[in-house]
Amino acid sequence: MLVHQILNSKGEGAVICVKPSALISEVSQILAEKRIGGVIVSKDGKKIAGILSERDIVRSLALRGADCLLEKVDEMMTRNPVCCAKGDSADDVLKRMTDGRFRHMPVVEKGELIGIVTIGDVVKARLTELSMEKEALEGMIMGH
């Protein structure tokens, strides 16, 4: 399965982007309201400046306390996040996420943001693929 197939199965939901100047408290509210684990940081919604996840915020809270909620996103975000392309395989994306210990990967085309895949998206796609393979093999064995 390829990244573009995963994006297609997710539907047309917009990628949630925040500006680098947004406050961490504002992003925390967005994450909670949208029930998502990360946001793309971008001035224009196309060029990626970074990524900020709930893990980043929790780590900062643990190390520095609630004062970090008053910081700007560009002070806490991960710069130059690992990205993938529409033609990348789900297995490759899953390996990169696992090796890098992160759960969100922007999808870019010609240097611009076109989507985001999460580890949950990739696992779901892979499980669907395995289920279809299982059914096909069972059908072959049963002579259907």
C-alpha positions in Angstrom: 0.0 0.0 0.0 1.2 3.5 -0.8 0.8 6.8 1.0 -1.6 8.2 -1.6 -3.9 5.3 -0.9 -3.8 6.0 2.8 -4.6 9.7 2.1 -7.5 8.7 -0.1 -8.9 6.4 2.6 -8.8 9.2 5.1 -11.0 11.4 3.0 -10.7 15.1 2.4 -10.1 16.3 6.0 -7.8 19.3 6.0 -4.4 19.2 7.7 -4.5 21.2 10.8 -1.8 23.9 10.6 -0.8 26.5 13.2 1.4 29.6 12.8 4.9 29.6 14.4 3.7 32.6 16.5 0.8 30.7 18.1 1.0 30.1 21.8 1.4 26.5 23.1 -1.8 27.0 25.1 -3.7 27.7 21.9 -2.3 24.6 20.2 -3.1 22.5 23.3 -6.7 23.6 23.0 -6.8 22.7 19.2 -5.3 19.3 19.9 -8.0 18.6 22.6 -10.9 19.9 20.5 -9.9 18.1 17.3 -8.8 15.0 19.2 -5.6 14.9 17.3 -2.0 14.3 18.4 -0.1 16.8 16.4 -0.2 19.8 14.1 1.9 21.1 11.3 3.6 24.5 11.8 3.4 26.7 8.8 3.1 30.3 8.0 1.0 29.7 4.8 -0.3 26.1 5.0 2.0 25.0 2.3 5.7 25.3 3.4 6.4 23.3 6.5 8.3 25.1 9.3 8.0 22.3 11.8 5.7 19.9 13.6 4.4 20.0 17.2 2.9 17.0 18.9 1.2 16.4 22.2 4.3 14.5 23.3 6.4 17.7 22.8 4.0 19.6 25.0 3.9 17.0 27.7 7.7 16.7 27.8 8.0 20.5 28.1 5.4 20.6 30.9 7.3 17.9 32.8 10.7 19.7 32.4 9.7 23.4 32.7 6.2 23.5 34.2 3.1 25.3 33.1 5.1 28.4 32.0 5.8 26.6 28.7 2.1 27.1 27.8 2.9 30.8 27.3 5.7 30.1 24.8 5.3 30.4 21.1 5.1 27.3 18.9 8.4 28.0 17.1 10.2 27.7 20.5 9.0 24.1 21.0 8.3 22.7 17.5 10.5 20.1 15.9 12.1 21.7 12.9 12.7 19.9 9.6 10.4 17.0 10.4 10.8 13.7 8.5 8.4 13.8 5.6 7.2 11.3 3.0 5.8 11.4 -0.5 2.6 10.1 -2.0 4.5 7.2 -3.7 6.2 6.0 -0.6 5.2 2.6 0.7 3.3 2.2 4.0 6.0 -0.2 5.2 8.7 2.3 4.6 6.7 5.0 6.4 6.0 2.7 9.3 9.7 1.8 9.6 10.8 5.4 9.5 8.2 6.3 12.2 9.2 3.4 14.4 13.0 4.1 14.0 12.5 7.8 14.7 10.0 7.3 17.5 7.4 9.7 16.2 3.8 9.2 15.2 3.0 11.9 12.6 4.5 12.4 9.2 3.8 15.2 6.8 3.2 14.3 3.1 4.8 16.7 0.7 4.8 17.1 -3.1 7.1 19.5 -4.8 8.1 20.9 -1.5 4.5 21.7 -0.4 2.3 20.1 2.3 -0.5 17.9 0.8 -1.4 15.8 3.8 -0.4 14.0 7.0 -0.3 10.4 7.9 -0.2 9.0 11.4 1.1 5.7 12.7 -2.5 4.8 13.3 -3.4 5.5 9.7 -0.5 3.3 8.5 -1.3 0.5 10.9 -5.0 0.5 9.8 -4.0 0.5 6.2 -1.6 -2.4 6.7 -4.2 -4.4 8.7 -6.7 -3.9 5.9 -4.1 -5.1 3.4 -3.3 -8.2 5.4 -7.0 -9.0 5.8 -7.5 -8.8 2.0 -4.4 -11.1 1.5 -5.8 -13.6 4.0 -9.1 -13.7 2.3 -7.5 -14.2 -1.1 -5.3 -17.0 0.2 -8.3 -18.7 1.9 -10.2 -18.4 -1.3 -7.3 -20.1 -3.2 -7.1 -22.9 -0.7 -10.8 -23.5 -0.7 -10.8 -23.4 -4.5 -13.0 -20.3 -4.9 
